[in-house]
Amino acid sequence: MRKAPANDLQAGAEMERKQATQMIFEMQEFAALSAAEQRFICRSLDVAAWGADATTLWSRSPIETASIKAQNKLYRTLLEVIRNSIPDDFDINAMTEIIGLLITISAFDLGEGKIECFSAYHFLYERLLGPSVRPWLPSAFVGAASLPYLHPSLRKALLSSITAGEMAAIDWSNFDPVFFPEWVDEVEITPSQP
């Protein structure tokens, strides 16, 4: 059996440290979101992964069941198309294939009223669509958040949550997200009887 060179071991350890640091950062980012945002992100990731089967886990009312079914239909229709439409460049002609679809799906999710800020939106969408969508997220968020479809107070809150730095970023990470949250229901703890 050939022994790995020391440089390979050091490079592997450095890569593991970077991934661990990234995971901790992503966990902190998720923890900073509201409980409603965390729940909606977990629900949305499950709808994307399981489809209509997510209704069993996430539905608390007939209204929520209808919402999850509508979300599932939209995700099944658009997510894969958007993933396949993400352009390699930022040419004006390249954006025509992605931006309208991305605004449409974003408007649905923002219209649910559970995403309260750009950070939560960004967190969800980079997991739904992958790291290559990151340059398009500020435009899609602002486009969807400014639609008259949303209540004016929600539009105002959403649009005020994105900073000029986030809108005018010049560089985006191409690393895949490493932390994918799962919702854990609260467990009722009962004191033991002596």
Secondary structure, DSSP 8 states (H G I E B T S, - for coil): -----HHHHHHHHHHHHHHHHHHHHHHHHHHTS-HHHHHHHHHHHHHHHHGGGHHHHH-SSHHHHHHHHHHHHHHHHHHHHHHHH--SS--HHHHTTTHHHHHHHHHHHHHTT---SHHHHHHHHHHHH-GGGGGGHHHHHHHHHTSTTS-HHHHHHHHHTS-HHHHT--------------------------
